[in-house]
Amino acid sequence: MSDDERQIRMAAEAILSGSINSQRSSVTQHSITRTPDIVLSEDLIAGARYNGRMSHVRRSFCLFVTFDLLLTFLMWLICTMIAGQSLKTAFIDQVVHYHIKTSLFDIVMAAICRFTVLLLFYALLYVNHWIIIAISTAATCVFLIAKVFAFDWLSTNQPVFQVLLIITSFVLAWAEAWFFDFRVIPQEIQARNWFRNHPATERSPLIQAVSESRQYSNVDHTSTFFTPMDSDNSDNDDDISRKQGDASMSIPTEVLMSVTALTPYEVDEYKTKASKLLQSCHDLLTSKEWKVECTTTEGDVVSYMELPKPDGRIVKITGVVDAPASTLVDWLFEGIEEQASWNKLVMESMKLQNIDENTDIVYQSTSPQGGGLITARDFIILRHRNKYGDYYISSGVSIPAAGIPNRKHMIRGENGVGCWAAEELSDENSNKCRFTWILNTNLKGWIPQKVVDRTVSTALIDFMTYLRKHLDESEK
């Protein structure tokens, strides 16, 4: 194993180990035992390119193509020797005086053509599409089928080896197509989602549990989204690194310059959408479809619900915190621009558009984590707060923002309807409330669903710990 592979494996296992430890410390003996079943697999390493070199799985494919050529030529030699011909005679009869009815060397030529075409496109040009292998396999199959009908079988004393030569060429051509389509392409896509160097091609979000050293994450419900990424730290430092405790992170110029005033039509459209957010959030909060996943030592309950696509699985956590319901939600909503001063997850946070006193559009970006394995991510969020029924709600959803460009080294996140909600306790204790965080995310790209589900649950449990810690420190 190379040094690059070893470093990648150690970094990923360190992150996963931290997630497991945090999870174990938070869940009671009555909770569901949950340990992430993802490890940095050999398949993931095999699909990765290191310093621009060919991936291991693609190199295996090229070796298999070479094996195809050599095996086909060897079997042709065996057929020639069994027929009692010398190589010179066989060359003159089957190559110089070639005829499809008597020559088997055309099968070797077919293997040579496959070898040349496949290595040209998949080794030298590094094409990632299956169309070339599909054409080569289809052409080989057509030729071999025609060969079966055209070959003069009666002229051969022992046709067994001739039959094996044709069958072997047929099987190898299909094996190459299978290997490339079901091994090379999936593993390289999987590896690019984790380790790629160009964010424009990355589409694999993952909600990752935050570390225990961070304080209460007073982030908008859409801000804790991360992506397993490459370990490219050299180019990202100036753009996405942040000193801990720095409260004056500035929003990038490209974001500020792209913000334009909303038209009256856009204002009305956003207000209409925002008003529907509260209804959607209230429906989720009062739904009877939630299923309990686990309970923590603090009495917090983690639940999940399966919705039709594209929403899919959403999760929530509910627990009692020491803060009045209305005050807590107002503070979460109004303190959006101060998050970067204390929340190590949020790198930049600002209001882009203030629609009214209870509705706005915000921009947030998250810092990279795990030594670069989890990349920076930014969000454009429509938020709305108000009281609905018994709940004080700060709702939000990702909105398209074509005018705000995607930033280098950052991926634009996307979330469904979610919220922070607080309700007063029935015992009329004005200093406490029941707090709920609903997290609704539509994940893109390749991420095992079990990994996402377990990591989300861990993040929710940790979040409540940070919330209580931050509230305790604010009272001192």
Disulfide bonds with the S-S distance in Angstrom:
none
